[in-house]
Amino acid sequence: MSTAQHVQHSPLRIFLKTIAARAYPRVMAANRQKTWVFFDMAFPMVGALAMVLVYQGLHAPRQYLGFVVMGGAMLAFWQNVLWSMAAQFSWDRGNGTLELYVISPTTFEGVLLGMALGSMFTVTLRAGAILLLGSLLFGITYTAAGTLPAIGVFLLTLAALYCLGMLLASLFLFYGREAWHLSNAMQEPINFLSGLYFPVNALGAYVGGAASLVPMTLGLDAMRQLLLPGTPVFIPAGTEALLVAVQIPVFAVLAGISLRYMEIRARRDGKLVTRWE
Amino acid sequence: MGVAITRQWTGYAAAVRLGWAVSSNWTRPILFIVYSVLRPVSMALILAVMYTVITGNAAATRPYLAFLIVGTAFWSFIQEGVSEFATGILEDRGRYHILKYSYMAPLGFPIFLIGRATSKLASAAASVVIVLLVGTLALHLDISPLRVDYPLLVAACLLAFVSVIAFAITLSMVLLAGRDLHGYGEIMAQFLYLFSGAIFPISVLPGPIAWLASLSPLPYWLELCRRAIMHGQAYLMFPNLSDGEVFLRLVAATAGTLLLGYVLYRMADRRARRLGYIDMEANW
């Protein structure tokens, strides 16, 4: 009679391996599926192109085209946060993966962090391509001195944005068909509130202030201030970067609390194994 | 003959009801209405802010704001009719696995598709009205329901709906060839956005693309909608053409779209049957 070897791994090791395991398909599968590579880039690009043409129709100064191209690049991230983070657990529940997560000796946080890191890498490549292509196509130039600080703000914004994605993922856990509609519904209003295609200060203090809850609003505005000379200032870039940095732990902690609560509720109501409601 | 027509009508009505149920029964009616208008209203607000930032809302440029808002309002028909419709058909196949039954039903598949598309266009109507209301009340556009040229508006819209349905049905049949083309209806709607004159005059496009856009019925439809609603104060894409001339172009472009759509639909349909696309396992 043989005795099965039972190896006890440390929780940290399992956590880190979960992150790597969940990030892997995000990087590899996302690039294997050529139709989605095209979709992920074409969608924000075509949207940005439409807005550039609106500005041209309005005979706007050239700097506004830069606003749009940067907004188009950031749209790729927001789209990813909505569809591949927020709605992901809902899809996973539908196709039966969520129940595997639940019975595995890991945590939802590890799975979500893996998704976030994999997505960040993949979408950064695509957003970079959008930025490069848009800048070349419309002859947009950036302030070289602002590049490094802008990269710093960009990384902070990504971290905050994906922590928000983790929070939304836990909130969307219960949704079936509603997840699709909610993601769809959140797309355009956030495009408006985050000033994706225009300077945020045009929204005014109150609306702009409320819109600052979405990290993209402040992050994008700070990056524009650093890279595009003459950007109307909503809040100084340094303050915006600080506020985005504060949002990271806030959203992360809220995501953790929300995940725990939703998991307990889902276990109690038997919702973790419900397919395609 | 009479029985056949009655049966077709019943089938069409069932397809409309099914389309409406799939679109709307995931939530309560009031939430569905809010959901339906969030996107077009947000889009209208984005354009209004862009316009204000650049022009400072100067009185001389107000017709251009009306141009943007009316274009955005009526764009809901394309958004629903093309993007949401294509998504719906792909969901019928991949998610709900009912497309094969609809295809085999004695009703006739095109009637089913037209019914589904009709429900999408009907649900877009609420968005159109609400965006125009926002334009009138919040952005102070000079739109009065008493001064709208309704015969022109209705005639233009009916022709446009024929084009939109023909395009959407053909696109959906073509998309059935892919295993994971969910979202491509949205991309196609975005491309049409560029060619339609919804948010900028097609003359802004580079020469050959502007010429291509002028073959589409959409710019003529939106031009007629603006002329009908703004009663002489519209910013015109075709200032040298009379209403009648624009209408004639719309008729010709619609006929062309219908013909091309029919030919492509038949080709895509034959291919789908031969290669088993109708009940292919996909997406979900």
Interface residues (C-beta under 8 A of the other chain):
Chain A: Q33 T35 W36 F39 A42 F43 V46 G47 L49 A50 M51 L53 V54 Y55 Q56 G57 L58 H59 A60 Y64 G94 N95 G176 R177 E178 H181 N184 A185 Q187 E188 P189 N191 F192 L196 Y197 F198 P199 A202 L203 W276
Chain B: W26 T27 Y35 L38 R39 S42 M43 L45 I46 L47 V49 M50 Y51 T52 V53 I54 T55 Y64 L68 R95 G178 D180 L181 G183 Y184 E186 I187 Q190 F191 Y193 L194 I199 F200 P201 V204 L205 W284
